[in-house]
Amino acid sequence: MKNLIVILTWISPLILFGQNFIEDNFPTENGLIKYSEIVQVNSTLTSNDLYLNAKNWLVEAFKSSTDVIQTDDKDKKLLVGKGFVSKGHNVNVTNPKNWFIIKIEMKDGRYKYSLYDITYEFDVYYGGQSLHTEKPFEEWMKPSDKPMSDKKRQKIDDELNKYCKELDSEFRAVINSMKTSMNKINNDNW
């Protein structure tokens, strides 16, 4: 029973108190993490050029577009993919994956992307037992009413803040990688 309590402590969301780590560290819409932007590109890039750039980026960024691409509509110039970044919240976490959806819509000279629907999946091994957790990130970060000292609460708050900032940097790196690929002009005259 004692081991179960310790394990539950590790898989719970590091326990929030008073601070809104989601809204303090991520762009949000209706309380959910959502990165979104309309990006103007070189006006010579057509929607078809941007569509091909987006498909190439998905292949290169995630190594297998067939596993990543959920929706591929060339006529509507729409791609929706599912990918992840590997970032765990502490050293006891193994196989961490922060899954997300990325949607890219293209028109001549511009595109719109949205990165959203973050799900946190990880394993914890403690005391010879293994537990698997998979929850929407915002649900995983919900406050707990577990009593603890102010000192311990501050330490946990600091760790969560650091984790959220690092995860935000990971998502922004994915977006910056996509933006770089989307701006490519194909001068392939071989």
RATA-V809930 format. One record per helix or strand of 2 or more residues. SS is the DSSP state (H for helix, E for strand). FROM is the first residue (numbers start at 1). LEN is the number of residues. If there is no record, write none. Layout:
BEGIN
SS	FROM	LEN
SS	FROM	LEN
END
This chain:
BEGIN
H	2	10
H	21	5
E	28	2
E	32	9
H	47	16
H	65	4
E	69	5
E	78	8
E	93	15
E	110	17
E	129	8
H	137	4
H	150	33
END
